Amino acid sequence: MQVKIMSFRSITLIICNAYTKTGQQQRSFSLHKLSEQHLQLQKTCRDFAEKELKPIAAQLDEEKKFPAAQIQKLGQMGLLGITADPKYGGLGENSLALAVAVEEISKGCGGTGTIVSIHNALYVNLLQTFGTENQKEKFLAPFTCGTLGCFALSEPNAGSDVSAISTIAVPDGDSYILTGTKSWVTSGKEGKASIIFATINPALKHKGITAFIVPASTPGLSTGKPENKMGIRASSTCNLILENVRVPKENLIGAPGQGFIIAMQQLEKARIGIASQALGIGQAALELAVKYSWERKSFGEPINKLQVVKLRLADMATKLEAARLLVWRAAVISDEKSRTTKYTSMAKLAASEAATFVSHGAIQILGGMGYVSDMPAERYYRDARITEIYAGVNDVQKLLIGDMVIKDYQ
């Protein structure tokens, strides 16, 4: 019997044809891996994004406008407390549910996806995991239904090197006095409380880092001007400035010196959220490109009849689907293990690079229309770029993955 060998080009054309037959092809293989509960959550978030976010996403981006009404609605739906215990107003769901929700919301608006992702992973889940019962009653329960919390770790001179933070926490009776500046704080203007990391002794490096819950109304705490960002402009980003901010010791999360471990563990959760945000942006860009490839005619035929367009779409779809499987795998593993560095770093690396690749491909397929703001392709590209940077730049993710791989095969 003679076996016909298919070329790589033939395989990619087959993949592409599966996407261009309807213009809105669903991800059937991956969807079958989700439970009915996750599928329902996915549909709920997809419908919300389609009706509430997609129609206003361009306006939010252009005006750098915070989506206040939409965030309130998401809170009422329980989507600001996805992994929180129901007794605190949360959904009591797992990390895969968070990944599914953030992807769909980000597909409608990348900036709104950022707000939901950071709030859930770096505020709600952190308090759910490390907070005391009193802290959860006071700073978690009110934050699952529409009120936002923040995560403040980075500083102007301390990004990837967390051990270099200089915000100082000095014991004073039954309180600590915090002084310093935190940077790149998502929802810093809108958040009603922040988890702020400071050092009790700079000489201790990472062993001196300690986490505190600080209400936004605390005297001495102020915000800097909003950053003028390239993308995700519906989400505000600013500095938090601390000038002799008095924080009661009951607001200390964990023990003094445990802040580094807490931050690193939560950043692994955050990478799942960022990767899911990237998937949503990338999926929106892919669907736009496919739709346009049907509508745009060249030589009397839709441009998706051109082999060069088919091959580009095939690469875009394949990278996105592969990244999605990595993200969902990392989400499942993260609920089984406390530290999942290799898997979350792989997911974040693959998904963010896929989002940039796919959004770039969408601009190429749209041609001149991809470069102007009349179409959302250029916004998708701008929104995608940050996913390669925050929650740990991709260069650092590669170093972490390399270390883990070397250790695995020693």
N, C-alpha and C positions, 0 to 999 in steps of 0.2 A: 504494500500500500504506500502510495506517495503522500508525504505530508507537506502541505504548503506552508512555507515560512513567510510570515508577515513582517514587513519592514517596520521600523520605528515610526516612520512617517505615516504609514497606513494605520497603525494603532492610534496615533494621535488624531487622525482624521475621524476615526470611529468614535473616540471620546467626544470630540467636538460636536459631531452630528447628534449625539445624545442630548446635548445642551441646546442645539439650535432648532430642534424639531418643534418645540413649543414656545421657546423664548423665555419661559419661566419654569424650566425643568426642576422638579423637586429632588432632593438628595435622598433617594429611596433607600439605598443601602445603609447609610448612616442613620436615617430615621428609624429603621427597624431595630436599631440597637438601643433606642430609648424606651423607657417604660411608658405606659399609658398616661401616668401622672406627669411625666416630663413632656410628653407630647402635648398634653392639654396646656401646660404652662407655656410651652413654645408657641402654641397657637394664640394664647391670650396676649403674650408679649408682641407677637407678630402683628396681630390685629391692632393693638394699641399703637405700635410704631407706625403702621400704615395710615391710621386715621388721625392720630394726635401729633406725631412728630414729623413725618415725611413732608406734609404740606407746609410746615413752618421752618424746616431745618435751614433753608437758605437765608431766611430772614434772621433767624437766631444767629447765624454765622456772620452775616453782614453787619448787624447791629451790635454784635457781641452781647447778646441779650440772654440773661439767665432764664431758663424755662420754668419759672416759679409755679405756674398753674399745673403744668404737666408733672412736676416733681410731687406736688400735693396729691395728684391723682394716683401716681405710682405708690405713694405712701399708703393711701387708702386701700390699694390692691394688695398690700403686704410686700411689695417689691423693694422696699427699703430695709427689710429685715428678713431676707430670704433664708439665711442660716440661723437666725435667732430662735430661741425657744418660744413656742406659742404663748407661754405664760407672760412673756415680755412683749407680746404683740407680733412676734415673728411667724414665719411660715414653717419653721422647724425642718427646712429642706437641707439637702446636701450640696456639695460643691459642684456637682454636675448640673443641678438645677440653676445655680448661680451662673454657670457658664452658658447654659442655654438661654437664660433670660437676658444676660448682658449682650450676647450676640444679636438677638432680635432687636433689642432697644437700640443698639449701636447702628444697626442697619438703617434705622429710621433717622437717627441723629447721633453722630459720633460724640459730640460734646455731652449730650444727655447720657450716653453710655458711659462716659468717663465718670460723671457724677455718681451714677448708680453703682458702678464697679468699685470705685475707691471707698465710697461710704460703706458698702456691704463688706468688703474684704478687709479694709484697714481700720475701720472704726467698729462696726457692729460685731463682726466675727472676732475681733481682738478682745472686745469686752466680754463677749459670750465665752471665750476660751480662758481668759486670764483674770477677768474682773471678779471682785467679791460680790456677795449677794446684795449688799448695800449699794455698791457701785452700779450693779445691773438695774436695780430699782430706780435709781436716780438718773443714771446717764445712758441706759440702754433702752428701757421701756418707752420713754418719750421720743426716742429717735428711730423707731421702727414704723412710724405712721406719717411722716412728712417733715420732721425736723432733721437737719443734716449735722453730721459730725465730721471732724477733720483729723488728719494724720500729719504730724509735723516732725519729720526726722532730718531732712536735708538742711544744709546751711550754705550761705554764700561761698564758703571755703571748705565745705565738707559735703561731697556728693557720694561718689562711689566709695570713698574712704570714710565710712561712718565713724570709725574710731577717732577721727579728728574733730568731732563736734566740740564747740567751745561754749555753748550755752551752759551756764553753771547753775547748779542747785545747791544752795547753802542751808544746812539745818538751822532752824531758829525756833526753839521751843517745840510746840506741837505742829509746826509748819516747816515748809521749805521756801526759800526766796529764790526765784528764778530770774535770771538776767541773760539776755542774748537775742539773737535774731534767727528765725527759722525761715527757710525759703521754699518756693515751689509748692505752696500749700493749696491743694485743690479745695474749692468751695470755702476758701478762707474768709471771704466777705459774707457769705450766707450762713456758714456753720455756727451753731450755738454752743459748741464745745469742741475742744481739740485734745487729742492725745499727743502730748509734747514730750520729746526725749531730750534730756539734759544730763550732764555729767556731774557726779558728786566729787570727782577728783580727776582733772585732765591727765595726770601722770599715770592713772590706771588704764588709760586708753579705753578699749571696749568694755573692760570689766568695771568701769565706773559709770557706764550709761544706765540711766534710770528713767522709767516712764511715769508720767503724771497725767491725770485728767484735769483740764483747766477750762472752766466755763468762759465763754466769750465776754461775759460781763465783768470779769474779774478786773479790779483796778490795776492799771499798769500794763495791761495787754491791749495792743492796738494792731491794726493792719496797715500794710503799705499799699501803694497804688497797684491796681491790677496790671498784670503783665500783658503786653500787646503781643499776642501769640500768632504764629503762622496758621495754626489749625485748632480744632476742638474749641472754638471760640464761644460756644454757648456755656462753657464751663469756665468759671473764674479761677485765676491762679494769682496768689500774692504772697508777700512776706508776712510773718507774724513777728511783732516786735515786743519783747518782754523787758520791762523796766521795773525791777524790784517787785515782781509779781509774787504775792503770797499765796501758797497752795497748801491746804491742810494735809497732814500726813495720811489721812484717810483716803485721799485722792491718789495716793501712790499705787501704781499697778504692779503687783508682784513685790519683790523685795528690792532694796537698793542694789544696783549693779546687775540686775536681771534684764534691763531694758534692751541690751543688744540681742540677747537670745529671743526675746519677745518680738523685736522688730524683724529679725531675720526669718523667724517662723511665719510671721504674717506677710512678709514680702513674697514668700512662696505662694501664699493664697492669692496675693495681689497679681502675681504673674499669670495665674489662670484667668483672672478677670481681664487683664490687659490683653492677653492672647485672644480671649473671646470677643473683646471690643474690636480687635484687628480682624477677626473672622467676619464680624458684621459689616464693617466698612468694606472689606474685600468682596463679600457677597453682593453688596449693593452695587459695587463697581462692575462686577461680572454681569449681573443682570441688566444693568444699563447698557453695557457693551453689546450683549446679545440682542437686546431690544433694538438698539440703533442699527445693528448689522442687518436686521430684517427690513428696517424702514429706509435705510440709505441705499439708493440704487446706483450701480455703476455698469455701464454698457448694457443697460436694460434689465439687469438682474440685481437682487439684493447682494450686498458686498460679502455676505457670509458664504456665497458660492465661490468666492475667491480662495484659493488654497492658502495664501499667506494669512488671511484673516482666520480661517479655520485652525491653522496651526497655532496662532497666537491664543485663540480662545481655549484650545486644548491644553496648552501649557498653564494658562491662568486657572482653569477649572481643576486641573490635577494638583497643582501646588496648594490650592485652597482646601481641597478635599483631604489631602494628606495631612495638612496642618490641623484640620478639624479633628481628625482621629487622634492625633497626638494630644490635643487640648483635652478632649473628653477622657482619654486614658489618664492623663495627669490629674484631672479632677477626681476620678474614681480612686486613684491611688492615694491622693492627698487626704481622703477620708479614712484610709486604712493605716496610714503611717503619719507620724508627727513631722518627720523631715523627708521631703521628696525633691531635693534640689535638682537632681539630674533630670527628672521628668518635667518639672515645672519650667526649668530653664530651656529644655528642648522645645516645649510647647510654645513658650513666649518667643523664642528665636524663630521657629518655623512660621508661626502665625503672623508675626510682625513683618517678616521679610516677604511672606506671601501677600499681605495686604498692600505693601509698597509695590511689589511686582504687578499685582493684578490692577491696582489703580493706575499705575503707569501704562499698562497695556490698554486699559479702557480709554485713556487719553489718546493713545496712538490710533486706536480703531475709530474714535470719533474725529480724529484729525483736528482741524481748526476749531470745531465745536467743542472739542475736549479741553481747549485752552481758555475758553471764555466762561464767565460766570452764568451765562444763560443756561448752561447744563451743569449738573452737579459733579461731573468727572473731576474737575480741578479741585473741588472741595474734598472729594474722597481722597485724592492724593495728599492734600495738605493735612487732612485728619489722620491718615495712615502713618505719616512720618514719625509722629510722637511715640507710637507704639514700639518703635525700635530704641527709644531712649529711656522713658521712665520705667520705674520699678526695676531698674538695673539695665544699663545700656547693653546692647547685644554683644559688644566686645567682651564685657565681663561675663555674660552668659556663656560665651564660648570657653572662656577660661574655666568656669565652674564645671561645665560639661566635660572638658578635657581632664580635669582633676578626677572627676567621678569615674570616667572610663578607665583611666590609668589604674585607679584603685580597684575597680571591678576585676581587672584582668591581671593583677599582681600574682 
